[in-house]
Amino acid sequence: MSIILIVLAYFAILFGISHLTSRRADNQTFYRANRRAPWYMVAFGMVGASISGVTFVSVPGMVLTSQMTYLQMCLGFIVGYLVIAFVLLPLYYRLNLTSIYTYLGQRLGNRSYMTGACFFLLSKMTGAAVRFYVVCIILQQFVFTPASIPFALNVVVMVLLIWLYTRRGGIGTLVFTDSFQTLCLFTALILIILSAIDHLHLSVGEAVNAIAQSEMSRVFVFDDWLSPHNFWKQFLSGAFIAIVMTGLDQDMMQKNLTCKTLRDAQKDMCTYGVAFVPANLLFLALGVLLTMILGTGLKGDELLPTFIQSVADTHLLPLTTYLFIIGIVAASFSSADSALTSLTTCFCVDIRRQPDNEVLRKRTHIAMCLFFILFILLFRQINSTSLIDAIYILASYTYGPLLGLFAFGLFTNRQPKDRLVPYICLASPLLCYALDTISQHLWNYHFGYELLMLNGLLTFFGLLLWSKEHK
């Protein structure tokens, strides 16, 4: 019961922030926060928004299979964020965009525009719903099952709460609620780390030394070119993943487009990019500490929940559990609320082309929430981990065509045959899947994150093949 009261108090603060930030709100507030958001709050909030509830649970467990090599990809992210700051953001601000996919219509044509928007809608809805489903499972285990609350009611209430505090202010509210949720997320993370250190009877300095000396603290892999954790594979993949999943993603860029000026948006992006490395270092350091307590016999995703549920000291268990729940809620809601807002924006601005229609925006926001609920409940009925994995794979495939479309528009002076663009963008991921299957069969090589680059390259050359000189 005490956990539910804490969660309710947490949401009461979110509603208070929403009330203060959504007074006299209109469509421009919902879509762009009237271009008045402080850049430092946008940057801080984006760190939390990029860390979903699944990340909160999964990243500490990465040390069991890949040590700290994930930091190689985080270093690549910095390069990607610099490209976004000094290549993409100037373009978006010069064109005064509400949705970044409007650029595709202006540069490549109407079907290219619709193709990019549809790929985003497909990828974001599936990915966001799956991430939120996993978090609802965790909350059901720790909060709602002990209170005899069924899973369906859990999902409906959680999504209803998101709708209530975003329905008026939209992105104008999220700039401030995301900052609050990021603060809660990292406060919970740091206190859980201190709880683990206390359980090991170490000082902070001794814990840092123990982590540094652990065999799981390896960061760089230069000696094995075939390893999926090779530095250059991870580093380059990280750069492209950042460009695509942030710079070409309406969800993430919508926050950046709320800054007052281009310079503010660039400061926001550079600050966010650098902060992502120490943020993930904290999660990985927690993973090393948990392996010292629990050993290496667990699966990665089981590491943190097992510590919370059964290992922490008796006098720390209630506090640690509360911190874990607040961290999970903060991480999951800061990513889910912005996803639903960006989906609403994309549908109204890109698909219906009615950015000033307030009735359409409100109805679309409700529809997106309902679809979100239905999708999560469908996963509950199927209860298939393999299907979840398939959805994640589908989401990774859908970003490749977006990379190819934007790269073609930015770096060539040619015009593609617009009527063929949807078919090219569908063929590229299918061809990638075929190549991945063949390479596994013939050479026992499985494509990792580099599949994104291959997918974008195939889309780019497909557009180049069926194009003419652009006047």
C-alpha positions, 0 to 999 in steps of 0.5 A, a space after each residue: 500500500 505504501 508503494 502505491 501511495 508513493 507512486 500517487 504522490 509522484 504523479 501528483 507532482 507531475 499533474 502540478 507541473 502540467 497545470 502550471 505549464 499548460 495554462 493558455 496552451 494551444 497547438 503551438 504549445 503542444 507541438 513546439 512549446 512556443 519555441 521558448 523552452 530553456 535549452 538546459 532543461 531540454 538537455 537534462 530531460 532528454 537524458 531521462 527520456 532516452 533511458 526507458 524502463 527497459 534500459 533501467 533494468 537491462 543495461 546493468 545486466 549487460 556486464 554479464 555478456 559484454 562487460 562494459 563494451 557498451 561504452 564504446 557505442 556511447 562514445 560513438 553517440 557523441 560523434 552522432 550528436 555533433 552531426 545532429 547539432 551542426 548538420 541537421 539542426 541548422 536545416 530544421 531551424 532554417 526551414 522552421 519545421 514542426 515535424 522533421 519529415 516535412 523536409 522530405 516532402 519539400 526536398 524529395 516529394 509527397 510520397 517520400 514524405 508520407 513514406 518517412 512519416 509512416 516508417 516513423 509511426 510504425 517504428 515508434 508505436 511498436 517500440 514504445 508499446 513494447 518497452 512500456 509493456 515490459 515495464 508494466 510487467 515489472 510494476 505488476 510484480 512489485 506493485 499491483 499484484 500485491 494490491 490485487 489489481 489486475 494487469 489490464 487495469 494497471 495498463 489502463 491507469 498508467 496510460 490514462 495518467 500519461 494522457 491526463 498530464 500531457 493532453 493540454 500542454 504536450 511538448 510544452 509540459 514534457 520539457 519540465 516533467 521530463 526534467 523532474 523525471 530525470 532527476 528522480 531517475 538518477 536519484 534512485 539510481 545513485 541511491 541504489 548504487 549506494 545500497 549495493 555498496 553498503 551491502 558489500 560493506 565497502 566504502 565508495 572509494 573501495 567500490 570504485 577500485 573493485 569495479 575498476 579491477 573487475 574482469 567485467 570492467 573491460 571497455 575496449 575491444 581492438 584485438 578481435 575483428 569478428 567480435 560484435 563488440 569490436 571497437 570500430 563496429 560499436 563506435 561507428 554503429 553508435 554514431 549512426 544509431 544516434 543520428 538515426 534514432 535521435 536526429 531523424 526521430 520526431 520524438 527526440 527532435 521535437 524537444 530540440 525544436 522547442 529551444 528559442 534559437 538554433 544556438 540554444 538547440 546546439 548547446 542542448 544537443 552537445 550537452 546531452 550527447 556528452 552526458 550520455 556516457 557517464 549516465 550509462 557508466 553508472 548503470 554498468 557500474 551498478 551491474 558490476 556491483 550486483 555481480 559481486 553480490 549475486 554472482 554470474 548465474 542469472 540472466 542480464 534482465 534478472 540481475 537488478 530485480 533479483 537484488 531488489 526483491 531478495 538480496 538487499 538488507 532487511 532494513 534497506 529493502 523497503 527503501 531500495 524497493 521504493 527507489 527501484 519503483 520510482 526509477 522504473 516509473 520515471 524512466 518509462 514515463 519520460 519515454 512513453 509520454 514523449 512517444 505518444 506526443 510525437 505520434 500525435 504530432 506526426 499524424 496531425 502534421 504529416 499524415 492529415 496536414 492539419 497542424 492548426 486543427 485543435 479538435 483533430 489533435 485532441 482526438 488523435 492523442 486519445 486514439 494513440 493512447 487507446 492504441 497503446 493500451 490495446 497493443 500492450 494488452 495484446 502482448 499480455 495475451 500472446 505472452 511471447 518473448 520471441 514476438 517482443 524480440 521480433 518487434 524490436 528487430 522490426 523497429 531497428 529495420 525501419 530506421 534504415 530507410 529514414 537514414 537513406 532518405 535523409 542522406 539522399 536529400 542532404 548529400 545529393 543534387 538529384 531527384 528520385 522518382 517519387 512514385 518508386 520511393 515507397 517500394 525502395 524503402 520496403 525493399 531495402 530492409 527485406 534485402 537486409 534480412 535476406 543478406 543476414 540470413 544468407 551470411 548466417 547460413 554460409 559464414 556463420 556471421 550474424 549482422 549486429 548494429 551495422 545492419 542499420 548502416 547497410 539498410 541505409 546504404 541500400 536505400 540510398 543507392 536504390 534512390 540514386 539508381 532511380 533518380 534524375 538531376 535535380 534542378 
